[in-house]
Amino acid sequence: TLRMKDNKVFHGEQMNLVEAIKSLDHALVVLGKHNAGLAQVKQIAQQLQRAQVFDLARKTSPVPASDMLALRTFLLKAQGATSFLQVPGFQSYSPQSSQIFGVLGQMKEDFEK
């Protein structure tokens, strides 16, 4: 019974990681576009929260505390934003160079290991 319970937990964690990787991949594609719209950025933040990317990163990824704070701030503020000026990391015209883009890319690499 214990083995079955452990197997179930392991399988659940694996499914969460697969979902997180898919969400991160989609986020990187959308955020990497020069003309990503606010609605797309808000959708990405929602998708990343549903995939529990922040929680998984805390458990499995050696992401620096400053990057985790940036990601958490992005996830929380992006959903309620009414303009790009309210979205952390998106106050300029180059989201690819933003800290968020780098954090998400690193997390995806870590999760795929």
C-alpha positions as CSV (number, residue, x, y, z in Angstrom):
1,T,0.0,0.0,0.0
2,L,2.8,2.4,0.8
3,R,4.5,1.6,-2.5
4,M,1.2,2.4,-4.4
5,K,0.9,5.7,-2.4
6,D,4.5,6.7,-3.3
7,N,3.9,5.8,-6.9
8,K,0.8,7.9,-7.0
9,V,2.6,10.9,-5.5
10,F,5.5,10.4,-7.9
11,H,3.2,10.2,-10.9
12,G,1.4,13.4,-9.8
13,E,4.6,15.3,-9.5
14,Q,5.7,14.1,-12.9
15,M,2.4,15.2,-14.4
16,N,2.8,18.6,-12.7
17,L,6.3,19.0,-14.2
18,V,5.1,18.1,-17.7
19,E,2.4,20.7,-17.5
20,A,4.8,23.3,-16.1
21,I,7.2,22.6,-19.0
22,K,4.5,23.1,-21.5
23,S,3.3,26.3,-19.9
24,L,6.9,27.6,-19.7
25,D,7.5,26.8,-23.4
26,H,4.3,28.6,-24.4
27,A,5.2,31.5,-22.2
28,L,8.6,31.8,-23.8
29,V,7.2,31.8,-27.3
30,V,4.6,34.4,-26.6
31,L,6.8,36.7,-24.5
32,G,9.6,36.3,-27.0
33,K,7.5,38.0,-29.7
34,H,8.1,41.7,-30.1
35,N,4.4,42.5,-30.3
36,A,3.0,40.3,-27.5
37,G,-0.2,42.0,-26.4
38,L,-1.3,42.7,-22.8
39,A,-4.0,40.1,-23.0
40,Q,-1.5,37.5,-24.0
41,V,0.8,38.4,-21.1
42,K,-2.1,38.2,-18.7
43,Q,-3.0,34.8,-20.1
44,I,0.5,33.6,-19.7
45,A,0.6,34.7,-16.1
46,Q,-2.7,32.8,-15.4
47,Q,-1.4,29.7,-17.2
48,L,1.9,29.7,-15.3
49,Q,-0.1,30.0,-12.0
50,R,-2.4,27.1,-12.9
51,A,0.7,25.0,-13.7
52,Q,2.1,25.8,-10.3
53,V,5.4,26.9,-11.8
54,F,6.3,29.0,-8.8
55,D,5.8,26.2,-6.3
56,L,7.6,23.6,-8.5
57,A,10.5,26.0,-8.9
58,R,10.8,26.4,-5.2
59,K,11.0,22.6,-4.7
60,T,13.1,21.5,-7.7
61,S,15.0,24.4,-9.2
62,P,18.1,26.3,-7.9
63,V,16.6,29.7,-8.9
64,P,18.1,32.7,-7.0
65,A,15.8,34.4,-4.4
66,S,15.8,37.6,-6.4
67,D,14.5,35.8,-9.5
68,M,11.8,34.0,-7.5
69,L,10.7,37.4,-6.2
70,A,10.6,38.8,-9.7
71,L,8.6,35.8,-10.9
72,R,6.1,36.0,-8.0
73,T,5.6,39.7,-8.6
74,F,5.1,39.1,-12.3
75,L,2.5,36.4,-11.7
76,L,0.6,38.5,-9.1
77,K,0.6,41.8,-10.9
78,A,0.3,40.7,-14.6
79,Q,-3.2,39.3,-14.1
80,G,-4.7,42.6,-12.9
81,A,-2.7,44.9,-15.1
82,T,-4.5,47.4,-17.3
83,S,-1.3,48.4,-19.1
84,F,2.2,47.2,-19.7
85,L,3.5,49.8,-17.3
86,Q,1.9,47.8,-14.5
87,V,3.5,44.5,-15.5
88,P,7.0,44.0,-13.9
89,G,9.7,43.6,-16.5
90,F,7.5,45.0,-19.3
91,Q,8.0,48.7,-19.0
92,S,10.3,48.7,-22.1
93,Y,9.9,47.5,-25.6
94,S,12.1,44.5,-25.2
95,P,10.5,41.8,-23.1
96,Q,13.0,39.2,-24.3
97,S,15.7,41.0,-22.3
98,S,13.6,41.2,-19.2
99,Q,14.4,39.3,-16.1
100,I,11.2,37.4,-16.4
101,F,12.1,35.9,-19.8
102,G,15.4,34.8,-18.4
103,V,13.9,33.3,-15.3
104,L,11.3,31.3,-17.2
105,G,14.0,30.1,-19.7
106,Q,16.2,28.9,-16.8
107,M,13.3,27.2,-15.0
108,K,12.3,25.4,-18.2
109,E,15.8,24.0,-18.6
110,D,15.9,23.0,-14.9
111,F,12.5,21.2,-15.1
112,E,13.6,19.3,-18.3
113,K,16.5,17.7,-16.5
